[in-house]
Amino acid sequence: MGIRILLAVTMTVLVAGTPRAAHAQAKKGQDSKPKPDVQDAKYGPHERNVLDLWKAKSGKPTPVVVFIHGGGFRAGDKSNLSPGLLARCLEAGISVAAINYRLSHQAPFPAPMLDGGRAVQFIRSQAKEWNLDPARIGATGGSAGAGISLWLAFHDDLADPKSDDLVARQSTRLTCAAVLGAQSSYDPRWIQKTIGGRAHEHPALMPFYGLKPDELDSPKAHKLYEQASPINYLSKDDAPVFLVYSEPKGPLPADAKPGEGIHHLKFGEALKAKMDPLGIECVVRHTDDYKEKAGPADTLNREMVAFFVKHLGGGK
């Protein structure tokens, strides 16, 4: 069965986005976060082009981690930032920004990626006012937010040095990224070959690209698939990454549901196989690695923040 049919039949099967358990946990704990120092700052013209910022206490400019929420490019909000991760970052002297971006029904690819880049540029433009170090910016997020993070980590700089817009002249490049359930490719052909099963049938893919069913195997679609996939941009000067996955390891079952496997460990393993020869650090973890440890969620937060400290330093 061709990609066109496989993707089209999934539109009513799955709810796209961050794994339900992780999303529920984030929503449950969001009220325990302190009030941001900057709330709903506008970084672009769309109503969803807003961000919150929590400043780490420091007498010198601090690094900053940008949180990009998941939700299959169709849902989610900056409020999904984990209180535990936020607390760990602030304790380490790392400020944290959380952004919203345009969703698929508002603007398809490349809008979510470009919004992520614009947010990074805006943060750099405000660095002096907000006591941030513009040379030390990392990113984090889950699922779609993880994919945006990787896209920015590997993509060439989107800065336009000749622009009349001060923000547009800033760099979009990241120092590092630590993410959850990242898709290293959004190309359904690559996903079918590399992940297997019916992962490539995930219902978020067609609206993400803004494609009609009869366009899914077209040259237009193939170009979009390649442009959207972070793994295609890798070069030796790109940022190191820390990847965590939670879906069951091993091959997908014969009776896998459409979209099952969209957060599979194989996305990270394939990325590491391309990053290792380039000499770029790529740490791949599975949540099974934390089962025997006390407070697995906090252990994971500590490791992610330790990765940020290693590459960004702290602000204290």
VENZIRA-V613126 format. One record per residue. N is the residue number from 1. SS is DSSP state (@ for helix, = for strand, . for the rest). PHI is phi in degrees with one decimal (* if undefined). OMEGA is omega in radians with two decimals (* if undefined). Layout:
n = <N;N>
ss = <SS;SS>
phi = <PHI;PHI>
omega = <OMEGA;OMEGA>
//
This chain:
n = <1;2;3;4;5;6;7;8;9;10;11;12;13;14;15;16;17;18;19;20;21;22;23;24;25;26;27;28;29;30;31;32;33;34;35;36;37;38;39;40;41;42;43;44;45;46;47;48;49;50;51;52;53;54;55;56;57;58;59;60;61;62;63;64;65;66;67;68;69;70;71;72;73;74;75;76;77;78;79;80;81;82;83;84;85;86;87;88;89;90;91;92;93;94;95;96;97;98;99;100;101;102;103;104;105;106;107;108;109;110;111;112;113;114;115;116;117;118;119;120;121;122;123;124;125;126;127;128;129;130;131;132;133;134;135;136;137;138;139;140;141;142;143;144;145;146;147;148;149;150;151;152;153;154;155;156;157;158;159;160;161;162;163;164;165;166;167;168;169;170;171;172;173;174;175;176;177;178;179;180;181;182;183;184;185;186;187;188;189;190;191;192;193;194;195;196;197;198;199;200;201;202;203;204;205;206;207;208;209;210;211;212;213;214;215;216;217;218;219;220;221;222;223;224;225;226;227;228;229;230;231;232;233;234;235;236;237;238;239;240;241;242;243;244;245;246;247;248;249;250;251;252;253;254;255;256;257;258;259;260;261;262;263;264;265;266;267;268;269;270;271;272;273;274;275;276;277;278;279;280;281;282;283;284;285;286;287;288;289;290;291;292;293;294;295;296;297;298;299;300;301;302;303;304;305;306;307;308;309;310;311;312;313;314;315;316>
ss = <.;.;@;@;@;@;@;@;.;.;.;.;.;.;.;.;.;.;.;@;@;@;@;@;@;@;@;@;@;@;@;@;.;.;.;.;.;=;=;=;=;=;.;.;.;.;.;.;.;=;=;=;=;=;.;.;.;.;.;.;.;=;=;=;=;=;=;=;.;.;.;.;.;.;.;.;.;@;@;@;.;.;@;@;@;@;@;@;@;@;@;.;.;.;=;=;=;=;=;.;.;.;.;.;.;.;.;.;.;.;@;@;@;@;@;@;@;@;@;@;@;@;@;@;@;.;@;@;@;@;.;=;=;=;=;=;=;=;=;=;=;=;.;@;@;@;@;@;@;@;@;@;@;@;.;.;.;.;.;.;.;.;.;.;.;.;.;.;.;.;.;.;.;.;.;=;=;=;=;=;.;.;.;.;.;.;.;@;@;@;@;@;@;@;.;.;.;.;@;@;@;.;.;@;@;@;@;@;@;.;.;.;@;@;@;.;.;.;@;@;@;@;@;@;@;@;@;@;.;@;@;@;@;.;.;.;.;.;.;=;=;=;=;=;=;.;.;.;.;.;.;.;.;.;.;.;.;.;.;.;.;.;.;.;@;@;@;@;@;@;@;@;@;@;@;@;@;@;.;.;.;=;=;=;=;=;@;@;@;@;.;.;.;.;.;@;@;@;@;@;@;@;@;@;@;@;@;@;@;@;@;@;.;.;.;.>
phi = <*;-73.9;-58.1;-56.5;-70.9;-60.3;-72.5;-65.5;-74.1;-92.9;-61.4;-108.7;-94.4;-116.5;-93.2;-76.2;133.5;-61.9;-50.3;-53.7;-61.2;-65.4;-64.9;-62.6;-62.6;-63.9;-66.0;-63.1;-97.6;-64.5;-72.7;-85.4;-76.4;-67.5;-65.5;-66.5;-70.9;-128.9;-124.4;54.5;-68.4;-82.1;-106.1;-161.1;-78.4;-76.4;-62.6;-90.3;-83.3;-134.6;-145.1;-111.5;-137.3;-109.0;-92.1;-71.1;-74.5;-163.7;-86.1;-134.1;-56.6;-102.8;-69.9;-139.1;-108.3;-99.6;-90.0;-120.9;-69.6;-94.2;133.0;64.5;64.3;-121.1;-157.7;103.6;-160.5;-62.8;-68.4;-74.3;-53.8;-67.9;-58.8;-65.4;-66.4;-58.3;-61.5;-63.8;-64.0;-63.1;-62.5;-84.7;82.6;-110.7;-74.1;-134.3;-113.7;-123.9;-118.5;-102.2;-149.5;-64.6;-94.4;-56.8;-73.1;-94.7;-166.9;-74.7;-51.4;-96.3;-53.7;-61.2;-68.6;-67.0;-65.5;-59.2;-64.0;-63.1;-62.7;-62.0;-62.0;-64.1;-60.1;-62.9;-68.6;-103.3;-55.3;-64.3;-65.5;-98.2;59.9;-114.7;-95.2;-65.9;-87.6;-129.4;-127.4;-116.6;-139.2;-148.2;158.2;-121.5;55.7;-58.7;-65.3;-68.4;-64.7;-62.4;-59.3;-66.4;-59.5;-69.9;-65.7;-109.4;-70.9;-58.8;-58.4;-92.9;-60.3;-115.5;-63.2;-97.2;-68.9;-76.9;-89.7;-55.8;-64.4;-63.8;-79.4;-78.7;-76.1;-102.0;-72.4;-109.2;-83.1;-167.7;-148.8;-132.0;-138.0;-119.2;59.8;-75.5;-92.7;-79.1;-143.1;-112.1;-87.1;-60.2;-68.1;-65.6;-64.2;-61.2;-75.6;-89.6;-92.2;85.0;58.0;-122.4;-59.3;-71.0;-91.9;-59.1;-69.2;-76.0;-68.2;-64.7;-67.2;-57.5;-88.8;66.1;-98.1;-90.9;-53.3;-82.7;-106.0;-67.1;-112.2;-88.4;-55.8;-58.5;-65.3;-60.0;-64.9;-64.8;-56.0;-70.9;-70.4;-85.0;-92.0;-54.2;-61.1;-73.8;-100.5;-57.9;-147.7;-66.6;-98.1;-85.4;-77.8;-70.0;-136.7;-124.9;-119.4;-126.0;-128.6;-128.0;-66.7;-53.0;-72.4;86.2;-62.3;-71.4;-66.7;-61.4;-100.4;-56.2;-79.9;-56.0;89.7;-63.4;103.9;-71.1;-120.0;-75.0;-55.8;-60.8;-60.1;-73.6;-64.4;-66.1;-67.4;-61.7;-62.3;-94.1;-81.5;-57.0;-64.8;-85.1;75.9;-102.5;-63.0;-139.4;-96.6;-118.3;-125.5;-124.3;-62.0;-60.3;-64.8;-108.8;-62.2;-87.6;-98.6;-68.6;58.8;-56.2;-64.4;-70.9;-61.4;-63.5;-59.2;-62.6;-67.0;-65.8;-68.4;-61.9;-64.8;-63.1;-61.8;-58.3;-101.4;-106.7;77.1;-123.5;-102.8;-89.5>
omega = <-3.08;3.13;-3.09;-3.11;-3.08;3.14;-3.05;-3.05;-3.05;-2.97;-3.14;-3.00;-3.02;2.93;-3.06;2.95;3.12;3.10;-2.99;-3.09;3.14;-3.13;3.14;3.14;3.14;-3.13;-3.12;-3.05;-2.99;-3.10;-3.11;3.11;3.04;3.10;-3.14;3.08;3.07;-3.07;3.08;3.04;-3.12;3.10;-3.14;-3.01;-3.07;-3.12;3.10;3.09;-3.12;3.12;3.00;-3.14;2.99;-3.09;3.00;-3.13;-3.10;3.09;3.12;-3.12;-3.08;2.94;3.13;3.03;3.14;3.10;-3.14;-2.98;3.04;-3.14;3.08;-3.07;-3.09;-3.08;3.09;-3.02;3.12;3.11;3.12;3.07;-3.14;3.09;-3.13;3.13;3.10;-3.11;-3.14;3.13;-3.12;3.10;-3.13;-3.14;3.13;3.07;-3.09;3.01;3.08;-3.01;2.83;3.11;3.14;-3.14;-3.00;-3.11;3.11;3.12;-3.12;3.08;0.24;-3.02;-3.12;3.14;-3.14;3.08;3.08;3.10;3.13;3.10;3.09;3.11;-3.14;3.10;3.10;-3.13;-3.13;-2.99;-3.10;-3.13;-3.06;3.13;3.13;3.07;-3.08;-3.14;-3.07;3.14;3.07;3.14;3.08;3.13;3.14;3.05;-3.14;3.11;3.07;3.12;3.08;3.13;-3.14;3.13;3.12;-3.12;-3.05;-3.06;3.03;-3.11;3.13;-3.13;3.06;-3.05;-3.11;-3.08;3.03;-3.13;-3.13;-3.12;-3.10;3.13;-3.11;3.13;3.03;-3.03;3.13;3.06;-3.12;3.07;3.06;-2.89;-3.10;3.04;-3.03;2.93;3.11;3.05;3.02;3.11;-3.09;3.09;3.11;-3.12;3.12;-3.10;-2.99;-3.09;3.11;3.14;-3.12;-3.14;-3.09;3.12;-3.06;-3.04;3.12;-2.98;-3.07;3.09;3.09;-3.13;-3.10;-3.09;3.01;-3.10;-3.10;3.13;-2.95;3.10;-3.06;3.04;3.09;-3.14;-3.11;3.11;3.11;3.13;-3.10;-3.14;-3.08;-2.97;-3.09;-3.05;-3.10;-3.07;-3.04;2.98;-2.96;-3.14;-3.07;-3.01;3.01;-3.09;3.09;-3.02;3.11;-3.14;-3.08;3.13;-3.13;3.10;3.05;-3.11;3.07;-3.11;-3.13;-3.13;-3.14;3.13;3.08;-3.14;3.12;-3.11;-3.09;3.03;-3.04;3.12;-3.11;3.08;3.14;-3.14;3.12;3.12;3.13;3.14;3.11;-3.11;-3.10;3.13;3.12;3.14;3.12;-3.13;3.08;-3.14;3.14;-3.14;3.00;-3.10;3.03;-3.13;-3.04;-3.05;-3.08;-3.10;3.10;3.13;-3.04;-3.13;-3.14;3.08;3.11;3.10;-3.14;-3.13;3.12;3.14;3.07;3.08;3.10;3.13;-3.14;-3.03;-3.13;-2.99;3.09;-3.10;-3.04;*>
//
